[in-house]
Amino acid sequence: MNTQTQHRNNLITSLMLAISAPTDELAMEGAAAAEVFAKYFSKAELESAKSEALVRLETNHYPLRSRSAAL
């Protein structure tokens, strides 16, 4: 996996946390992390990542969590 793909996955995961965190503190952490990764992307790429995060949340699709759970 290349660095850009890793940054995109991290951005999406951070956005998902910011949106669905059970506490305001965790939501703020997710938002802060998303801001760190956002600097690597254009506006269009950010919109795509936001859409992807929403789709994953709506469909309960968490590929990174299932992958790490298998480790």
PyMOL CGO cylinders between C-alpha atoms (Angstrom):
from pymol import cmd
from pymol.cgo import CYLINDER

trace = [
    CYLINDER, 0.00, 0.00, 0.00, 1.49, 3.34, -1.01, 0.3, 1, 1, 1, 1, 1, 1,
    CYLINDER, 1.49, 3.34, -1.01, 1.68, 6.41, 1.23, 0.3, 1, 1, 1, 1, 1, 1,
    CYLINDER, 1.68, 6.41, 1.23, -1.16, 8.26, -0.54, 0.3, 1, 1, 1, 1, 1, 1,
    CYLINDER, -1.16, 8.26, -0.54, -3.46, 5.26, -0.08, 0.3, 1, 1, 1, 1, 1, 1,
    CYLINDER, -3.46, 5.26, -0.08, -2.50, 5.03, 3.58, 0.3, 1, 1, 1, 1, 1, 1,
    CYLINDER, -2.50, 5.03, 3.58, -3.19, 8.74, 4.07, 0.3, 1, 1, 1, 1, 1, 1,
    CYLINDER, -3.19, 8.74, 4.07, -6.60, 8.33, 2.39, 0.3, 1, 1, 1, 1, 1, 1,
    CYLINDER, -6.60, 8.33, 2.39, -7.50, 5.35, 4.56, 0.3, 1, 1, 1, 1, 1, 1,
    CYLINDER, -7.50, 5.35, 4.56, -6.39, 7.26, 7.66, 0.3, 1, 1, 1, 1, 1, 1,
    CYLINDER, -6.39, 7.26, 7.66, -8.43, 10.28, 6.59, 0.3, 1, 1, 1, 1, 1, 1,
    CYLINDER, -8.43, 10.28, 6.59, -11.55, 8.18, 6.04, 0.3, 1, 1, 1, 1, 1, 1,
    CYLINDER, -11.55, 8.18, 6.04, -11.11, 6.40, 9.38, 0.3, 1, 1, 1, 1, 1, 1,
    CYLINDER, -11.11, 6.40, 9.38, -10.60, 9.73, 11.16, 0.3, 1, 1, 1, 1, 1, 1,
    CYLINDER, -10.60, 9.73, 11.16, -13.71, 11.17, 9.53, 0.3, 1, 1, 1, 1, 1, 1,
    CYLINDER, -13.71, 11.17, 9.53, -15.69, 8.11, 10.58, 0.3, 1, 1, 1, 1, 1, 1,
    CYLINDER, -15.69, 8.11, 10.58, -14.55, 8.59, 14.17, 0.3, 1, 1, 1, 1, 1, 1,
    CYLINDER, -14.55, 8.59, 14.17, -15.37, 12.29, 14.08, 0.3, 1, 1, 1, 1, 1, 1,
    CYLINDER, -15.37, 12.29, 14.08, -18.87, 11.51, 12.84, 0.3, 1, 1, 1, 1, 1, 1,
    CYLINDER, -18.87, 11.51, 12.84, -19.74, 8.50, 14.97, 0.3, 1, 1, 1, 1, 1, 1,
    CYLINDER, -19.74, 8.50, 14.97, -17.69, 8.82, 18.15, 0.3, 1, 1, 1, 1, 1, 1,
    CYLINDER, -17.69, 8.82, 18.15, -19.59, 8.05, 21.33, 0.3, 1, 1, 1, 1, 1, 1,
    CYLINDER, -19.59, 8.05, 21.33, -18.18, 11.12, 23.10, 0.3, 1, 1, 1, 1, 1, 1,
    CYLINDER, -18.18, 11.12, 23.10, -17.42, 14.71, 22.14, 0.3, 1, 1, 1, 1, 1, 1,
    CYLINDER, -17.42, 14.71, 22.14, -13.80, 14.18, 23.15, 0.3, 1, 1, 1, 1, 1, 1,
    CYLINDER, -13.80, 14.18, 23.15, -13.35, 11.29, 20.72, 0.3, 1, 1, 1, 1, 1, 1,
    CYLINDER, -13.35, 11.29, 20.72, -15.17, 13.21, 18.00, 0.3, 1, 1, 1, 1, 1, 1,
    CYLINDER, -15.17, 13.21, 18.00, -12.73, 16.09, 18.47, 0.3, 1, 1, 1, 1, 1, 1,
    CYLINDER, -12.73, 16.09, 18.47, -9.79, 13.68, 18.27, 0.3, 1, 1, 1, 1, 1, 1,
    CYLINDER, -9.79, 13.68, 18.27, -11.15, 12.25, 15.04, 0.3, 1, 1, 1, 1, 1, 1,
    CYLINDER, -11.15, 12.25, 15.04, -11.64, 15.72, 13.59, 0.3, 1, 1, 1, 1, 1, 1,
    CYLINDER, -11.64, 15.72, 13.59, -8.11, 16.75, 14.59, 0.3, 1, 1, 1, 1, 1, 1,
    CYLINDER, -8.11, 16.75, 14.59, -6.65, 13.64, 12.99, 0.3, 1, 1, 1, 1, 1, 1,
    CYLINDER, -6.65, 13.64, 12.99, -8.68, 14.24, 9.83, 0.3, 1, 1, 1, 1, 1, 1,
    CYLINDER, -8.68, 14.24, 9.83, -7.26, 17.75, 9.60, 0.3, 1, 1, 1, 1, 1, 1,
    CYLINDER, -7.26, 17.75, 9.60, -3.72, 16.33, 9.70, 0.3, 1, 1, 1, 1, 1, 1,
    CYLINDER, -3.72, 16.33, 9.70, -4.40, 14.01, 6.77, 0.3, 1, 1, 1, 1, 1, 1,
    CYLINDER, -4.40, 14.01, 6.77, -6.54, 16.51, 4.85, 0.3, 1, 1, 1, 1, 1, 1,
    CYLINDER, -6.54, 16.51, 4.85, -3.49, 18.55, 3.89, 0.3, 1, 1, 1, 1, 1, 1,
    CYLINDER, -3.49, 18.55, 3.89, -2.44, 15.81, 1.48, 0.3, 1, 1, 1, 1, 1, 1,
    CYLINDER, -2.44, 15.81, 1.48, -5.57, 16.09, -0.68, 0.3, 1, 1, 1, 1, 1, 1,
    CYLINDER, -5.57, 16.09, -0.68, -7.35, 18.42, -3.05, 0.3, 1, 1, 1, 1, 1, 1,
    CYLINDER, -7.35, 18.42, -3.05, -10.83, 19.70, -2.29, 0.3, 1, 1, 1, 1, 1, 1,
    CYLINDER, -10.83, 19.70, -2.29, -12.35, 17.14, -4.66, 0.3, 1, 1, 1, 1, 1, 1,
    CYLINDER, -12.35, 17.14, -4.66, -10.40, 14.31, -3.03, 0.3, 1, 1, 1, 1, 1, 1,
    CYLINDER, -10.40, 14.31, -3.03, -11.57, 15.47, 0.41, 0.3, 1, 1, 1, 1, 1, 1,
    CYLINDER, -11.57, 15.47, 0.41, -15.18, 15.45, -0.74, 0.3, 1, 1, 1, 1, 1, 1,
    CYLINDER, -15.18, 15.45, -0.74, -14.67, 11.93, -2.08, 0.3, 1, 1, 1, 1, 1, 1,
    CYLINDER, -14.67, 11.93, -2.08, -13.20, 10.80, 1.25, 0.3, 1, 1, 1, 1, 1, 1,
    CYLINDER, -13.20, 10.80, 1.25, -16.12, 12.35, 3.15, 0.3, 1, 1, 1, 1, 1, 1,
    CYLINDER, -16.12, 12.35, 3.15, -18.56, 10.50, 0.92, 0.3, 1, 1, 1, 1, 1, 1,
    CYLINDER, -18.56, 10.50, 0.92, -16.66, 7.26, 1.40, 0.3, 1, 1, 1, 1, 1, 1,
    CYLINDER, -16.66, 7.26, 1.40, -16.71, 7.70, 5.19, 0.3, 1, 1, 1, 1, 1, 1,
    CYLINDER, -16.71, 7.70, 5.19, -20.48, 8.24, 5.14, 0.3, 1, 1, 1, 1, 1, 1,
    CYLINDER, -20.48, 8.24, 5.14, -21.06, 5.20, 2.92, 0.3, 1, 1, 1, 1, 1, 1,
    CYLINDER, -21.06, 5.20, 2.92, -18.95, 3.02, 5.20, 0.3, 1, 1, 1, 1, 1, 1,
    CYLINDER, -18.95, 3.02, 5.20, -20.85, 4.21, 8.25, 0.3, 1, 1, 1, 1, 1, 1,
    CYLINDER, -20.85, 4.21, 8.25, -24.24, 3.71, 6.59, 0.3, 1, 1, 1, 1, 1, 1,
    CYLINDER, -24.24, 3.71, 6.59, -23.35, 0.20, 5.44, 0.3, 1, 1, 1, 1, 1, 1,
    CYLINDER, -23.35, 0.20, 5.44, -21.40, -0.80, 8.56, 0.3, 1, 1, 1, 1, 1, 1,
    CYLINDER, -21.40, -0.80, 8.56, -18.38, -1.42, 6.34, 0.3, 1, 1, 1, 1, 1, 1,
    CYLINDER, -18.38, -1.42, 6.34, -15.22, -1.14, 8.42, 0.3, 1, 1, 1, 1, 1, 1,
    CYLINDER, -15.22, -1.14, 8.42, -12.50, -2.87, 6.39, 0.3, 1, 1, 1, 1, 1, 1,
    CYLINDER, -12.50, -2.87, 6.39, -9.62, -1.63, 8.53, 0.3, 1, 1, 1, 1, 1, 1,
    CYLINDER, -9.62, -1.63, 8.53, -11.20, -2.81, 11.77, 0.3, 1, 1, 1, 1, 1, 1,
    CYLINDER, -11.20, -2.81, 11.77, -11.89, -6.30, 10.45, 0.3, 1, 1, 1, 1, 1, 1,
    CYLINDER, -11.89, -6.30, 10.45, -8.36, -6.53, 9.11, 0.3, 1, 1, 1, 1, 1, 1,
    CYLINDER, -8.36, -6.53, 9.11, -6.77, -5.56, 12.42, 0.3, 1, 1, 1, 1, 1, 1,
    CYLINDER, -6.77, -5.56, 12.42, -9.10, -7.89, 14.34, 0.3, 1, 1, 1, 1, 1, 1,
    CYLINDER, -9.10, -7.89, 14.34, -7.70, -10.77, 12.32, 0.3, 1, 1, 1, 1, 1, 1,
    CYLINDER, -7.70, -10.77, 12.32, -4.16, -9.99, 13.49, 0.3, 1, 1, 1, 1, 1, 1,
]
cmd.load_cgo(trace, "trace")
